[in-house]
Amino acid sequence: MEESPSPAFGEPVLDARSELIDFQWKLAMAVSSDRCRSLKYPYVAVLLKVADHSGQVKSKSIEMTIPQFQNFYRQFKEIAAVIETV
């Protein structure tokens, strides 16, 4: 299984032929970096396991700020609502 780096902004994580195998998330706190000693910055780390059209499973990791994750969550709720009407 190959782990891909975080996708660039706007780059699709899944396409129409991909299958989501697993979805894991965790809330984490960045406490420091090479540029800042004290960040105390919460973020959500998401790990997706995705099978492409050939069946090869790859891991995709994404880190989001809390507002980004809340938007992500709202979009999934909207998708679920549309799927229920089909």
N, C-alpha and C positions, 0 to 999 in steps of 0.2 A: 504494500500500500504506500502510495506516494503522498507526501504532504506538500500542498501548494502554499506559497506565501499569501498574505492577505491580498485580496483583489484590489486593483486600482479603482479609484472612484469612478462609478459608472460602468465598470466591467461586470458582465453578468457572472454570477456564481453558478447558476443552473441554466440549462437550455431546455427546450421542449422535449428532447430525447433523454434527458438525465433522470435518474431516479434517486430520491432522497432515501438513504439507507438508515442514517442515524443523525440525531440533532442533540447536542449537549451544550449547556451554557453554564457559566458561573459568573458571579459578581465578584469583582476584584478591586483592589485599591493600589494604584501606583503611588509609591511612597517617595521615590527619588529617581533621578535620571542623571546622565552625565552632565546635564546643563543646569539642573536645579536640585538642591539638597532636600527640599521638603515640598513634595507635590500634594499629597493627600487628595488624589484625584480618582474618584470612583469610575469604573467602566465595566462593561459587560463583555466577556469573551465568549464567542460562539464557535463551536467546532461542528462542521457538517461533514458527514461521510456521504459521498455522492458516487453513484455508478454511472459511467458514461454509456453511450449507445453500444459500445463493444463489451460492456460488463466490467470494465476495469474500475475498481473502487479507488477514489482519491479523497484525501482529507483537505478540507478548506477551512482556514481559520479566519475569523473576522473579529476585530475589536471595535466596540462602539461606545460612545459616550451614553450616559443615561438618557438624554433627550433623543438621541438617534435610535436607541433601543425601543423607547416608548413609541416612536414613529413606526418602526419596524413591526412592533406588536399590533398597532392600530391597522396597519396595512394587511396583516395576516387575518385579523378579525373581519375586515372588509372582504377578503378573498373567501373566507369561510361562509359569510353571509350569501355571497353570490353562488357558491357551490351548492348551498342548501336549496336554492331556487331552481337548480337544474334537474 
